[in-house]
Structures are given as structure tokens and as C-alpha cells.
Amino acid sequence: MSIGEISWLDLVGFTVAVTLLEAAIRGVGVTVLKGHRNNWRVAPRFRPILGLAGVGLLVLVAADVLTKFNVLPRR
């Protein structure tokens, strides 16, 4: 399997996971729409939720990619 066989959904999932983790760690989220960049503050009580969601999504995407490369066995 080559790197070209990773689906676009894996790349989108990885991007969203990294964005969630960045918002949880830094406390500032970033939205880019139509070339305009918006920074928004993350409430302290939501930071652990964003962190858990980011880690969970990152684990799912990594497991999917590793099964495609036959590093992890399929069920």
C-alpha cells in the first residue's frame, strides 16, 4: 500500500483532530472562512471535552491508517 491510497476522509479527520487538540491546549480556536481568519476563545470548562474529542478522533484515524498499511490486524 502506498501513501496515495489514504482516503481524503482520513486527512480531514486528522486535520480536525489536530485542530481540536490545538484549541484544547492553547485555549484559542481558529476558523478560516473565505480567506478571513477568526480567533475565538475556548471556555475553560470545554477544554477537556475538546481534548478528549481530539485524542479520540486522532486514535481512530491512526488505527484506520495503520490497518490500511497492515500494521494492525483487521478484526
PDB file of N, H, CA, C and O in Angstrom:
ATOM      1  N   MET A   1       0.833  -1.173   0.000  1.00  0.00           N
ATOM      2  CA  MET A   1       0.000   0.000   0.000  1.00  0.00           C
ATOM      3  C   MET A   1       0.885   1.247   0.000  1.00  0.00           C
ATOM      4  O   MET A   1       1.898   1.302   0.698  1.00  0.00           O
ATOM      5  N   SER A   2       0.500   2.224  -0.773  1.00  0.00           N
ATOM      6  H   SER A   2      -0.323   2.180  -1.340  1.00  0.00           H
ATOM      7  CA  SER A   2       1.275   3.457  -0.860  1.00  0.00           C
ATOM      8  C   SER A   2       0.547   4.581  -0.134  1.00  0.00           C
ATOM      9  O   SER A   2      -0.616   4.451   0.248  1.00  0.00           O
ATOM     10  N   ILE A   3       1.253   5.669   0.042  1.00  0.00           N
ATOM     11  H   ILE A   3       2.197   5.774  -0.268  1.00  0.00           H
ATOM     12  CA  ILE A   3       0.678   6.821   0.738  1.00  0.00           C
ATOM     13  C   ILE A   3      -0.479   7.421  -0.056  1.00  0.00           C
ATOM     14  O   ILE A   3      -1.337   8.088   0.522  1.00  0.00           O
ATOM     15  N   GLY A   4      -0.517   7.200  -1.350  1.00  0.00           N
ATOM     16  H   GLY A   4       0.181   6.658  -1.819  1.00  0.00           H
ATOM     17  CA  GLY A   4      -1.586   7.727  -2.186  1.00  0.00           C
ATOM     18  C   GLY A   4      -2.919   7.048  -1.962  1.00  0.00           C
ATOM     19  O   GLY A   4      -3.945   7.542  -2.429  1.00  0.00           O
ATOM     20  N   GLU A   5      -2.931   5.923  -1.259  1.00  0.00           N
ATOM     21  H   GLU A   5      -2.097   5.521  -0.880  1.00  0.00           H
ATOM     22  CA  GLU A   5      -4.169   5.191  -1.036  1.00  0.00           C
ATOM     23  C   GLU A   5      -4.870   5.575   0.260  1.00  0.00           C
ATOM     24  O   GLU A   5      -5.883   4.973   0.618  1.00  0.00           O
ATOM     25  N   ILE A   6      -4.346   6.568   0.965  1.00  0.00           N
ATOM     26  H   ILE A   6      -3.523   7.057   0.675  1.00  0.00           H
ATOM     27  CA  ILE A   6      -5.026   7.069   2.157  1.00  0.00           C
ATOM     28  C   ILE A   6      -6.171   7.958   1.681  1.00  0.00           C
ATOM     29  O   ILE A   6      -5.980   8.832   0.836  1.00  0.00           O
ATOM     30  N   SER A   7      -7.357   7.728   2.227  1.00  0.00           N
ATOM     31  H   SER A   7      -7.513   7.018   2.914  1.00  0.00           H
ATOM     32  CA  SER A   7      -8.529   8.447   1.741  1.00  0.00           C
ATOM     33  C   SER A   7      -8.526   9.905   2.223  1.00  0.00           C
ATOM     34  O   SER A   7      -7.842  10.263   3.181  1.00  0.00           O
ATOM     35  N   TRP A   8      -9.293  10.708   1.543  1.00  0.00           N
ATOM     36  H   TRP A   8      -9.849  10.417   0.764  1.00  0.00           H
ATOM     37  CA  TRP A   8      -9.405  12.116   1.924  1.00  0.00           C
ATOM     38  C   TRP A   8     -10.085  12.244   3.280  1.00  0.00           C
ATOM     39  O   TRP A   8      -9.849  13.211   4.004  1.00  0.00           O
ATOM     40  N   LEU A   9     -10.937  11.265   3.630  1.00  0.00           N
ATOM     41  H   LEU A   9     -11.129  10.480   3.042  1.00  0.00           H
ATOM     42  CA  LEU A   9     -11.608  11.307   4.918  1.00  0.00           C
ATOM     43  C   LEU A   9     -10.619  11.143   6.070  1.00  0.00           C
ATOM     44  O   LEU A   9     -10.811  11.721   7.140  1.00  0.00           O
ATOM     45  N   ASP A  10      -9.559  10.356   5.854  1.00  0.00           N
ATOM     46  H   ASP A  10      -9.403   9.887   4.985  1.00  0.00           H
ATOM     47  CA  ASP A  10      -8.506  10.228   6.860  1.00  0.00           C
ATOM     48  C   ASP A  10      -7.782  11.555   7.056  1.00  0.00           C
ATOM     49  O   ASP A  10      -7.480  11.941   8.186  1.00  0.00           O
ATOM     50  N   LEU A  11      -7.508  12.240   5.974  1.00  0.00           N
ATOM     51  H   LEU A  11      -7.753  11.926   5.057  1.00  0.00           H
ATOM     52  CA  LEU A  11      -6.832  13.534   6.076  1.00  0.00           C
ATOM     53  C   LEU A  11      -7.710  14.584   6.762  1.00  0.00           C
ATOM     54  O   LEU A  11      -7.218  15.379   7.563  1.00  0.00           O
ATOM     55  N   VAL A  12      -8.993  14.585   6.451  1.00  0.00           N
ATOM     56  H   VAL A  12      -9.393  13.939   5.801  1.00  0.00           H
ATOM     57  CA  VAL A  12      -9.911  15.524   7.103  1.00  0.00           C
ATOM     58  C   VAL A  12     -10.023  15.194   8.588  1.00  0.00           C
ATOM     59  O   VAL A  12     -10.026  16.100   9.422  1.00  0.00           O
ATOM     60  N   GLY A  13     -10.114  13.916   8.927  1.00  0.00           N
ATOM     61  H   GLY A  13     -10.112  13.180   8.249  1.00  0.00           H
ATOM     62  CA  GLY A  13     -10.184  13.515  10.328  1.00  0.00           C
ATOM     63  C   GLY A  13      -8.944  13.904  11.097  1.00  0.00           C
ATOM     64  O   GLY A  13      -9.030  14.365  12.235  1.00  0.00           O
ATOM     65  N   PHE A  14      -7.774  13.717  10.472  1.00  0.00           N
ATOM     66  H   PHE A  14      -7.704  13.342   9.548  1.00  0.00           H
ATOM     67  CA  PHE A  14      -6.527  14.107  11.114  1.00  0.00           C
ATOM     68  C   PHE A  14      -6.473  15.626  11.334  1.00  0.00           C
ATOM     69  O   PHE A  14      -6.034  16.089  12.386  1.00  0.00           O
ATOM     70  N   THR A  15      -6.917  16.383  10.350  1.00  0.00           N
ATOM     71  H   THR A  15      -7.274  16.007   9.495  1.00  0.00           H
ATOM     72  CA  THR A  15      -6.911  17.840  10.459  1.00  0.00           C
ATOM     73  C   THR A  15      -7.846  18.319  11.567  1.00  0.00           C
ATOM     74  O   THR A  15      -7.486  19.202  12.346  1.00  0.00           O
ATOM     75  N   VAL A  16      -9.030  17.745  11.636  1.00  0.00           N
ATOM     76  H   VAL A  16      -9.322  17.028  11.003  1.00  0.00           H
ATOM     77  CA  VAL A  16      -9.986  18.130  12.677  1.00  0.00           C
ATOM     78  C   VAL A  16      -9.453  17.745  14.054  1.00  0.00           C
ATOM     79  O   VAL A  16      -9.603  18.508  15.008  1.00  0.00           O
ATOM     80  N   ALA A  17      -8.834  16.572  14.170  1.00  0.00           N
ATOM     81  H   ALA A  17      -8.712  15.952  13.395  1.00  0.00           H
ATOM     82  CA  ALA A  17      -8.280  16.140  15.458  1.00  0.00           C
ATOM     83  C   ALA A  17      -7.181  17.083  15.935  1.00  0.00           C
ATOM     84  O   ALA A  17      -7.142  17.455  17.108  1.00  0.00           O
ATOM     85  N   VAL A  18      -6.299  17.465  15.035  1.00  0.00           N
ATOM     86  H   VAL A  18      -6.331  17.163  14.082  1.00  0.00           H
ATOM     87  CA  VAL A  18      -5.224  18.387  15.412  1.00  0.00           C
ATOM     88  C   VAL A  18      -5.786  19.753  15.787  1.00  0.00           C
ATOM     89  O   VAL A  18      -5.288  20.391  16.714  1.00  0.00           O
ATOM     90  N   THR A  19      -6.809  20.207  15.085  1.00  0.00           N
ATOM     91  H   THR A  19      -7.214  19.689  14.331  1.00  0.00           H
ATOM     92  CA  THR A  19      -7.434  21.492  15.402  1.00  0.00           C
ATOM     93  C   THR A  19      -8.102  21.453  16.777  1.00  0.00           C
ATOM     94  O   THR A  19      -8.006  22.413  17.541  1.00  0.00           O
ATOM     95  N   LEU A  20      -8.774  20.356  17.089  1.00  0.00           N
ATOM     96  H   LEU A  20      -8.853  19.577  16.468  1.00  0.00           H
ATOM     97  CA  LEU A  20      -9.398  20.229  18.410  1.00  0.00           C
ATOM     98  C   LEU A  20      -8.355  20.212  19.518  1.00  0.00           C
ATOM     99  O   LEU A  20      -8.529  20.854  20.554  1.00  0.00           O
ATOM    100  N   LEU A  21      -7.274  19.477  19.295  1.00  0.00           N
ATOM    101  H   LEU A  21      -7.132  18.957  18.454  1.00  0.00           H
ATOM    102  CA  LEU A  21      -6.216  19.434  20.301  1.00  0.00           C
ATOM    103  C   LEU A  21      -5.550  20.797  20.483  1.00  0.00           C
ATOM    104  O   LEU A  21      -5.219  21.187  21.603  1.00  0.00           O
ATOM    105  N   GLU A  22      -5.359  21.506  19.396  1.00  0.00           N
ATOM    106  H   GLU A  22      -5.628  21.189  18.486  1.00  0.00           H
ATOM    107  CA  GLU A  22      -4.761  22.838  19.494  1.00  0.00           C
ATOM    108  C   GLU A  22      -5.670  23.786  20.277  1.00  0.00           C
ATOM    109  O   GLU A  22      -5.192  24.568  21.099  1.00  0.00           O
ATOM    110  N   ALA A  23      -6.976  23.718  20.023  1.00  0.00           N
ATOM    111  H   ALA A  23      -7.365  23.082  19.355  1.00  0.00           H
ATOM    112  CA  ALA A  23      -7.913  24.571  20.757  1.00  0.00           C
ATOM    113  C   ALA A  23      -7.941  24.206  22.231  1.00  0.00           C
ATOM    114  O   ALA A  23      -8.075  25.082  23.085  1.00  0.00           O
ATOM    115  N   ALA A  24      -7.817  22.919  22.537  1.00  0.00           N
ATOM    116  H   ALA A  24      -7.709  22.207  21.843  1.00  0.00           H
ATOM    117  CA  ALA A  24      -7.836  22.493  23.942  1.00  0.00           C
ATOM    118  C   ALA A  24      -6.564  22.917  24.671  1.00  0.00           C
ATOM    119  O   ALA A  24      -6.620  23.295  25.841  1.00  0.00           O
ATOM    120  N   ILE A  25      -5.437  22.858  24.003  1.00  0.00           N
ATOM    121  H   ILE A  25      -5.391  22.551  23.053  1.00  0.00           H
ATOM    122  CA  ILE A  25      -4.165  23.176  24.653  1.00  0.00           C
ATOM    123  C   ILE A  25      -3.960  24.687  24.764  1.00  0.00           C
ATOM    124  O   ILE A  25      -3.617  25.194  25.832  1.00  0.00           O
ATOM    125  N   ARG A  26      -4.171  25.402  23.659  1.00  0.00           N
ATOM    126  H   ARG A  26      -4.450  24.990  22.792  1.00  0.00           H
ATOM    127  CA  ARG A  26      -3.912  26.847  23.647  1.00  0.00           C
ATOM    128  C   ARG A  26      -5.061  27.666  24.224  1.00  0.00           C
ATOM    129  O   ARG A  26      -4.843  28.772  24.719  1.00  0.00           O
ATOM    130  N   GLY A  27      -6.291  27.131  24.165  1.00  0.00           N
ATOM    131  H   GLY A  27      -6.468  26.232  23.763  1.00  0.00           H
ATOM    132  CA  GLY A  27      -7.440  27.885  24.645  1.00  0.00           C
ATOM    133  C   GLY A  27      -7.982  28.862  23.630  1.00  0.00           C
ATOM    134  O   GLY A  27      -8.843  29.680  23.951  1.00  0.00           O
ATOM    135  N   VAL A  28      -7.487  28.786  22.408  1.00  0.00           N
ATOM    136  H   VAL A  28      -6.787  28.121  22.148  1.00  0.00           H
ATOM    137  CA  VAL A  28      -7.934  29.673  21.329  1.00  0.00           C
ATOM    138  C   VAL A  28      -8.173  28.816  20.093  1.00  0.00           C
ATOM    139  O   VAL A  28      -7.281  28.098  19.642  1.00  0.00           O
ATOM    140  N   GLY A  29      -9.376  28.898  19.552  1.00  0.00           N
ATOM    141  H   GLY A  29     -10.101  29.482  19.918  1.00  0.00           H
ATOM    142  CA  GLY A  29      -9.691  28.190  18.324  1.00  0.00           C
ATOM    143  C   GLY A  29      -9.568  29.122  17.137  1.00  0.00           C
ATOM    144  O   GLY A  29      -9.664  30.341  17.276  1.00  0.00           O
ATOM    145  N   VAL A  30      -9.357  28.542  15.973  1.00  0.00           N
ATOM    146  H   VAL A  30      -9.279  27.551  15.860  1.00  0.00           H
ATOM    147  CA  VAL A  30      -9.189  29.339  14.750  1.00  0.00           C
ATOM    148  C   VAL A  30     -10.148  28.806  13.698  1.00  0.00           C
ATOM    149  O   VAL A  30     -10.214  27.600  13.460  1.00  0.00           O
ATOM    150  N   THR A  31     -10.883  29.701  13.075  1.00  0.00           N
ATOM    151  H   THR A  31     -10.829  30.681  13.268  1.00  0.00           H
ATOM    152  CA  THR A  31     -11.759  29.354  11.964  1.00  0.00           C
ATOM    153  C   THR A  31     -11.337  30.199  10.769  1.00  0.00           C
ATOM    154  O   THR A  31     -11.202  31.418  10.879  1.00  0.00           O
ATOM    155  N   VAL A  32     -11.130  29.548   9.629  1.00  0.00           N
ATOM    156  H   VAL A  32     -11.240  28.558   9.539  1.00  0.00           H
ATOM    157  CA  VAL A  32     -10.767  30.260   8.409  1.00  0.00           C
ATOM    158  C   VAL A  32     -11.871  30.034   7.386  1.00  0.00           C
ATOM    159  O   VAL A  32     -12.084  28.912   6.925  1.00  0.00           O
ATOM    160  N   LEU A  33     -12.565  31.100   7.037  1.00  0.00           N
ATOM    161  H   LEU A  33     -12.391  32.011   7.411  1.00  0.00           H
ATOM    162  CA  LEU A  33     -13.629  31.029   6.046  1.00  0.00           C
ATOM    163  C   LEU A  33     -13.428  32.125   5.012  1.00  0.00           C
ATOM    164  O   LEU A  33     -13.296  33.299   5.358  1.00  0.00           O
ATOM    165  N   LYS A  34     -13.406  31.746   3.764  1.00  0.00           N
ATOM    166  H   LYS A  34     -13.514  30.792   3.482  1.00  0.00           H
ATOM    167  CA  LYS A  34     -13.287  32.697   2.650  1.00  0.00           C
ATOM    168  C   LYS A  34     -12.088  33.620   2.808  1.00  0.00           C
ATOM    169  O   LYS A  34     -12.173  34.811   2.511  1.00  0.00           O
ATOM    170  N   GLY A  35     -10.975  33.073   3.276  1.00  0.00           N
ATOM    171  H   GLY A  35     -10.906  32.106   3.518  1.00  0.00           H
ATOM    172  CA  GLY A  35      -9.760  33.855   3.413  1.00  0.00           C
ATOM    173  C   GLY A  35      -9.713  34.746   4.630  1.00  0.00           C
ATOM    174  O   GLY A  35      -8.727  35.453   4.840  1.00  0.00           O
ATOM    175  N   HIS A  36     -10.754  34.727   5.437  1.00  0.00           N
ATOM    176  H   HIS A  36     -11.555  34.153   5.267  1.00  0.00           H
ATOM    177  CA  HIS A  36     -10.805  35.553   6.645  1.00  0.00           C
ATOM    178  C   HIS A  36     -10.581  34.651   7.855  1.00  0.00           C
ATOM    179  O   HIS A  36     -11.248  33.628   8.006  1.00  0.00           O
ATOM    180  N   ARG A  37      -9.642  35.034   8.714  1.00  0.00           N
ATOM    181  H   ARG A  37      -9.100  35.866   8.592  1.00  0.00           H
ATOM    182  CA  ARG A  37      -9.277  34.223   9.871  1.00  0.00           C
ATOM    183  C   ARG A  37      -9.931  34.788  11.128  1.00  0.00           C
ATOM    184  O   ARG A  37      -9.781  35.969  11.441  1.00  0.00           O
ATOM    185  N   ASN A  38     -10.660  33.926  11.847  1.00  0.00           N
ATOM    186  H   ASN A  38     -10.781  32.966  11.593  1.00  0.00           H
ATOM    187  CA  ASN A  38     -11.311  34.325  13.096  1.00  0.00           C
ATOM    188  C   ASN A  38     -10.724  33.520  14.248  1.00  0.00           C
ATOM    189  O   ASN A  38     -10.649  32.293  14.181  1.00  0.00           O
ATOM    190  N   ASN A  39     -10.310  34.209  15.299  1.00  0.00           N
ATOM    191  H   ASN A  39     -10.371  35.206  15.353  1.00  0.00           H
ATOM    192  CA  ASN A  39      -9.861  33.557  16.522  1.00  0.00           C
ATOM    193  C   ASN A  39     -10.978  33.644  17.547  1.00  0.00           C
ATOM    194  O   ASN A  39     -11.575  34.704  17.732  1.00  0.00           O
ATOM    195  N   TRP A  40     -11.261  32.537  18.210  1.00  0.00           N
ATOM    196  H   TRP A  40     -10.776  31.676  18.060  1.00  0.00           H
ATOM    197  CA  TRP A  40     -12.290  32.523  19.231  1.00  0.00           C
ATOM    198  C   TRP A  40     -11.766  31.823  20.476  1.00  0.00           C
ATOM    199  O   TRP A  40     -11.040  30.832  20.395  1.00  0.00           O
ATOM    200  N   ARG A  41     -12.144  32.354  21.615  1.00  0.00           N
ATOM    201  H   ARG A  41     -12.733  33.159  21.681  1.00  0.00           H
ATOM    202  CA  ARG A  41     -11.680  31.806  22.889  1.00  0.00           C
ATOM    203  C   ARG A  41     -12.491  30.575  23.253  1.00  0.00           C
ATOM    204  O   ARG A  41     -13.693  30.509  22.999  1.00  0.00           O
ATOM    205  N   VAL A  42     -11.826  29.616  23.844  1.00  0.00           N
ATOM    206  H   VAL A  42     -10.850  29.670  24.051  1.00  0.00           H
ATOM    207  CA  VAL A  42     -12.475  28.400  24.313  1.00  0.00           C
ATOM    208  C   VAL A  42     -12.704  28.545  25.814  1.00  0.00           C
ATOM    209  O   VAL A  42     -11.781  28.866  26.563  1.00  0.00           O
ATOM    210  N   ALA A  43     -13.933  28.308  26.245  1.00  0.00           N
ATOM    211  H   ALA A  43     -14.683  28.047  25.637  1.00  0.00           H
ATOM    212  CA  ALA A  43     -14.244  28.388  27.677  1.00  0.00           C
ATOM    213  C   ALA A  43     -13.453  27.301  28.410  1.00  0.00           C
ATOM    214  O   ALA A  43     -13.338  26.182  27.910  1.00  0.00           O
ATOM    215  N   PRO A  44     -12.913  27.614  29.578  1.00  0.00           N
ATOM    216  CA  PRO A  44     -12.096  26.638  30.300  1.00  0.00           C
ATOM    217  C   PRO A  44     -12.813  25.322  30.586  1.00  0.00           C
ATOM    218  O   PRO A  44     -12.169  24.274  30.629  1.00  0.00           O
ATOM    219  N   ARG A  45     -14.124  25.351  30.781  1.00  0.00           N
ATOM    220  H   ARG A  45     -14.647  26.202  30.746  1.00  0.00           H
ATOM    221  CA  ARG A  45     -14.820  24.100  31.075  1.00  0.00           C
ATOM    222  C   ARG A  45     -14.963  23.201  29.843  1.00  0.00           C
ATOM    223  O   ARG A  45     -15.222  22.006  29.984  1.00  0.00           O
ATOM    224  N   PHE A  46     -14.798  23.756  28.642  1.00  0.00           N
ATOM    225  H   PHE A  46     -14.587  24.726  28.528  1.00  0.00           H
ATOM    226  CA  PHE A  46     -14.901  22.956  27.426  1.00  0.00           C
ATOM    227  C   PHE A  46     -13.555  22.435  26.926  1.00  0.00           C
ATOM    228  O   PHE A  46     -13.510  21.594  26.028  1.00  0.00           O
ATOM    229  N   ARG A  47     -12.467  22.926  27.499  1.00  0.00           N
ATOM    230  H   ARG A  47     -12.503  23.609  28.228  1.00  0.00           H
ATOM    231  CA  ARG A  47     -11.147  22.500  27.039  1.00  0.00           C
ATOM    232  C   ARG A  47     -10.898  21.007  27.232  1.00  0.00           C
ATOM    233  O   ARG A  47     -10.352  20.376  26.327  1.00  0.00           O
ATOM    234  N   PRO A  48     -11.274  20.405  28.379  1.00  0.00           N
ATOM    235  CA  PRO A  48     -11.084  18.950  28.495  1.00  0.00           C
ATOM    236  C   PRO A  48     -11.938  18.153  27.515  1.00  0.00           C
ATOM    237  O   PRO A  48     -11.518  17.100  27.034  1.00  0.00           O
ATOM    238  N   ILE A  49     -13.136  18.654  27.218  1.00  0.00           N
ATOM    239  H   ILE A  49     -13.477  19.510  27.608  1.00  0.00           H
ATOM    240  CA  ILE A  49     -14.011  17.965  26.265  1.00  0.00           C
ATOM    241  C   ILE A  49     -13.397  17.997  24.875  1.00  0.00           C
ATOM    242  O   ILE A  49     -13.386  16.983  24.177  1.00  0.00           O
ATOM    243  N   LEU A  50     -12.882  19.162  24.464  1.00  0.00           N
ATOM    244  H   LEU A  50     -12.891  19.986  25.030  1.00  0.00           H
ATOM    245  CA  LEU A  50     -12.226  19.256  23.161  1.00  0.00           C
ATOM    246  C   LEU A  50     -10.977  18.391  23.106  1.00  0.00           C
ATOM    247  O   LEU A  50     -10.683  17.788  22.074  1.00  0.00           O
ATOM    248  N   GLY A  51     -10.242  18.328  24.208  1.00  0.00           N
ATOM    249  H   GLY A  51     -10.481  18.819  25.046  1.00  0.00           H
ATOM    250  CA  GLY A  51      -9.048  17.496  24.255  1.00  0.00           C
ATOM    251  C   GLY A  51      -9.371  16.026  24.109  1.00  0.00           C
ATOM    252  O   GLY A  51      -8.702  15.317  23.358  1.00  0.00           O
ATOM    253  N   LEU A  52     -10.390  15.552  24.818  1.00  0.00           N
ATOM    254  H   LEU A  52     -10.933  16.128  25.429  1.00  0.00           H
ATOM    255  CA  LEU A  52     -10.782  14.145  24.701  1.00  0.00           C
ATOM    256  C   LEU A  52     -11.313  13.811  23.307  1.00  0.00           C
ATOM    257  O   LEU A  52     -11.020  12.748  22.760  1.00  0.00           O
ATOM    258  N   ALA A  53     -12.090  14.720  22.744  1.00  0.00           N
ATOM    259  H   ALA A  53     -12.329  15.584  23.189  1.00  0.00           H
ATOM    260  CA  ALA A  53     -12.599  14.500  21.390  1.00  0.00           C
ATOM    261  C   ALA A  53     -11.453  14.472  20.382  1.00  0.00           C
ATOM    262  O   ALA A  53     -11.457  13.654  19.462  1.00  0.00           O
ATOM    263  N   GLY A  54     -10.480  15.352  20.547  1.00  0.00           N
ATOM    264  H   GLY A  54     -10.477  16.017  21.294  1.00  0.00           H
ATOM    265  CA  GLY A  54      -9.331  15.374  19.639  1.00  0.00           C
ATOM    266  C   GLY A  54      -8.485  14.125  19.749  1.00  0.00           C
ATOM    267  O   GLY A  54      -8.060  13.569  18.736  1.00  0.00           O
ATOM    268  N   VAL A  55      -8.237  13.676  20.969  1.00  0.00           N
ATOM    269  H   VAL A  55      -8.583  14.127  21.792  1.00  0.00           H
ATOM    270  CA  VAL A  55      -7.439  12.445  21.159  1.00  0.00           C
ATOM    271  C   VAL A  55      -8.190  11.236  20.620  1.00  0.00           C
ATOM    272  O   VAL A  55      -7.596  10.378  19.968  1.00  0.00           O
ATOM    273  N   GLY A  56      -9.498  11.160  20.887  1.00  0.00           N
ATOM    274  H   GLY A  56      -9.981  11.858  21.417  1.00  0.00           H
ATOM    275  CA  GLY A  56     -10.293  10.039  20.384  1.00  0.00           C
ATOM    276  C   GLY A  56     -10.312   9.981  18.871  1.00  0.00           C
ATOM    277  O   GLY A  56     -10.148   8.908  18.290  1.00  0.00           O
ATOM    278  N   LEU A  57     -10.509  11.111  18.229  1.00  0.00           N
ATOM    279  H   LEU A  57     -10.643  11.983  18.701  1.00  0.00           H
ATOM    280  CA  LEU A  57     -10.522  11.146  16.770  1.00  0.00           C
ATOM    281  C   LEU A  57      -9.150  10.824  16.202  1.00  0.00           C
ATOM    282  O   LEU A  57      -9.049  10.138  15.186  1.00  0.00           O
ATOM    283  N   LEU A  58      -8.100  11.306  16.838  1.00  0.00           N
ATOM    284  H   LEU A  58      -8.182  11.864  17.664  1.00  0.00           H
ATOM    285  CA  LEU A  58      -6.745  11.016  16.383  1.00  0.00           C
ATOM    286  C   LEU A  58      -6.442   9.520  16.479  1.00  0.00           C
ATOM    287  O   LEU A  58      -5.803   8.961  15.588  1.00  0.00           O
ATOM    288  N   VAL A  59      -6.892   8.873  17.545  1.00  0.00           N
ATOM    289  H   VAL A  59      -7.411   9.327  18.269  1.00  0.00           H
ATOM    290  CA  VAL A  59      -6.686   7.427  17.698  1.00  0.00           C
ATOM    291  C   VAL A  59      -7.458   6.663  16.624  1.00  0.00           C
ATOM    292  O   VAL A  59      -6.935   5.708  16.050  1.00  0.00           O
ATOM    293  N   LEU A  60      -8.697   7.073  16.347  1.00  0.00           N
ATOM    294  H   LEU A  60      -9.122   7.849  16.814  1.00  0.00           H
ATOM    295  CA  LEU A  60      -9.477   6.391  15.312  1.00  0.00           C
ATOM    296  C   LEU A  60      -8.836   6.523  13.930  1.00  0.00           C
ATOM    297  O   LEU A  60      -8.753   5.548  13.183  1.00  0.00           O
ATOM    298  N   VAL A  61      -8.387   7.718  13.599  1.00  0.00           N
ATOM    299  H   VAL A  61      -8.454   8.510  14.206  1.00  0.00           H
ATOM    300  CA  VAL A  61      -7.763   7.936  12.287  1.00  0.00           C
ATOM    301  C   VAL A  61      -6.448   7.162  12.195  1.00  0.00           C
ATOM    302  O   VAL A  61      -6.158   6.551  11.166  1.00  0.00           O
ATOM    303  N   ALA A  62      -5.658   7.186  13.263  1.00  0.00           N
ATOM    304  H   ALA A  62      -5.894   7.682  14.098  1.00  0.00           H
ATOM    305  CA  ALA A  62      -4.380   6.464  13.241  1.00  0.00           C
ATOM    306  C   ALA A  62      -4.617   4.963  13.119  1.00  0.00           C
ATOM    307  O   ALA A  62      -3.891   4.289  12.389  1.00  0.00           O
ATOM    308  N   ALA A  63      -5.609   4.427  13.812  1.00  0.00           N
ATOM    309  H   ALA A  63      -6.199   4.974  14.406  1.00  0.00           H
ATOM    310  CA  ALA A  63      -5.907   2.993  13.715  1.00  0.00           C
ATOM    311  C   ALA A  63      -6.366   2.628  12.312  1.00  0.00           C
ATOM    312  O   ALA A  63      -5.998   1.573  11.795  1.00  0.00           O
ATOM    313  N   ASP A  64      -7.165   3.488  11.693  1.00  0.00           N
ATOM    314  H   ASP A  64      -7.464   4.345  12.114  1.00  0.00           H
ATOM    315  CA  ASP A  64      -7.627   3.219  10.333  1.00  0.00           C
ATOM    316  C   ASP A  64      -6.473   3.211   9.339  1.00  0.00           C
ATOM    317  O   ASP A  64      -6.390   2.335   8.478  1.00  0.00           O
ATOM    318  N   VAL A  65      -5.586   4.189   9.464  1.00  0.00           N
ATOM    319  H   VAL A  65      -5.653   4.901  10.163  1.00  0.00           H
ATOM    320  CA  VAL A  65      -4.438   4.266   8.551  1.00  0.00           C
ATOM    321  C   VAL A  65      -3.502   3.076   8.770  1.00  0.00           C
ATOM    322  O   VAL A  65      -2.994   2.501   7.808  1.00  0.00           O
ATOM    323  N   LEU A  66      -3.273   2.706  10.028  1.00  0.00           N
ATOM    324  H   LEU A  66      -3.685   3.173  10.810  1.00  0.00           H
ATOM    325  CA  LEU A  66      -2.374   1.589  10.305  1.00  0.00           C
ATOM    326  C   LEU A  66      -2.953   0.251   9.843  1.00  0.00           C
ATOM    327  O   LEU A  66      -2.195  -0.646   9.472  1.00  0.00           O
ATOM    328  N   THR A  67      -4.275   0.099   9.857  1.00  0.00           N
ATOM    329  H   THR A  67      -4.890   0.827  10.159  1.00  0.00           H
ATOM    330  CA  THR A  67      -4.854  -1.131   9.318  1.00  0.00           C
ATOM    331  C   THR A  67      -4.748  -1.156   7.798  1.00  0.00           C
ATOM    332  O   THR A  67      -4.627  -2.227   7.203  1.00  0.00           O
ATOM    333  N   LYS A  68      -4.792   0.008   7.169  1.00  0.00           N
ATOM    334  H   LYS A  68      -4.890   0.878   7.653  1.00  0.00           H
ATOM    335  CA  LYS A  68      -4.618   0.046   5.713  1.00  0.00           C
ATOM    336  C   LYS A  68      -3.199  -0.337   5.311  1.00  0.00           C
ATOM    337  O   LYS A  68      -2.994  -0.916   4.244  1.00  0.00           O
ATOM    338  N   PHE A  69      -2.213  -0.018   6.158  1.00  0.00           N
ATOM    339  H   PHE A  69      -2.380   0.452   7.025  1.00  0.00           H
ATOM    340  CA  PHE A  69      -0.828  -0.384   5.885  1.00  0.00           C
ATOM    341  C   PHE A  69      -0.471  -1.758   6.449  1.00  0.00           C
ATOM    342  O   PHE A  69       0.694  -2.156   6.435  1.00  0.00           O
ATOM    343  N   ASN A  70      -1.477  -2.483   6.945  1.00  0.00           N
ATOM    344  H   ASN A  70      -2.423  -2.160   6.957  1.00  0.00           H
ATOM    345  CA  ASN A  70      -1.318  -3.827   7.509  1.00  0.00           C
ATOM    346  C   ASN A  70      -0.354  -3.856   8.698  1.00  0.00           C
ATOM    347  O   ASN A  70       0.325  -4.860   8.912  1.00  0.00           O
ATOM    348  N   VAL A  71      -0.287  -2.789   9.460  1.00  0.00           N
ATOM    349  H   VAL A  71      -0.839  -1.973   9.287  1.00  0.00           H
ATOM    350  CA  VAL A  71       0.496  -2.763  10.678  1.00  0.00           C
ATOM    351  C   VAL A  71      -0.344  -3.315  11.832  1.00  0.00           C
ATOM    352  O   VAL A  71       0.159  -4.049  12.682  1.00  0.00           O
ATOM    353  N   LEU A  72      -1.625  -2.952  11.851  1.00  0.00           N
ATOM    354  H   LEU A  72      -2.033  -2.355  11.160  1.00  0.00           H
ATOM    355  CA  LEU A  72      -2.563  -3.501  12.838  1.00  0.00           C
ATOM    356  C   LEU A  72      -3.425  -4.543  12.141  1.00  0.00           C
ATOM    357  O   LEU A  72      -3.832  -4.341  10.997  1.00  0.00           O
ATOM    358  N   PRO A  73      -3.710  -5.660  12.818  1.00  0.00           N
ATOM    359  CA  PRO A  73      -4.559  -6.669  12.193  1.00  0.00           C
ATOM    360  C   PRO A  73      -6.018  -6.224  12.129  1.00  0.00           C
ATOM    361  O   PRO A  73      -6.490  -5.490  12.998  1.00  0.00           O
ATOM    362  N   ARG A  74      -6.718  -6.667  11.108  1.00  0.00           N
ATOM    363  H   ARG A  74      -6.335  -7.263  10.403  1.00  0.00           H
ATOM    364  CA  ARG A  74      -8.139  -6.375  10.998  1.00  0.00           C
ATOM    365  C   ARG A  74      -8.912  -7.397  11.803  1.00  0.00           C
ATOM    366  O   ARG A  74      -8.442  -8.515  12.014  1.00  0.00           O
ATOM    367  N   ARG A  75     -10.080  -7.023  12.246  1.00  0.00           N
ATOM    368  H   ARG A  75     -10.462  -6.114  12.075  1.00  0.00           H
ATOM    369  CA  ARG A  75     -10.914  -7.963  13.002  1.00  0.00           C
ATOM    370  C   ARG A  75     -11.675  -8.857  12.095  1.00  0.00           C
ATOM    371  O   ARG A  75     -12.429  -9.712  12.560  1.00  0.00           O
TER     372      ARG A  75
END
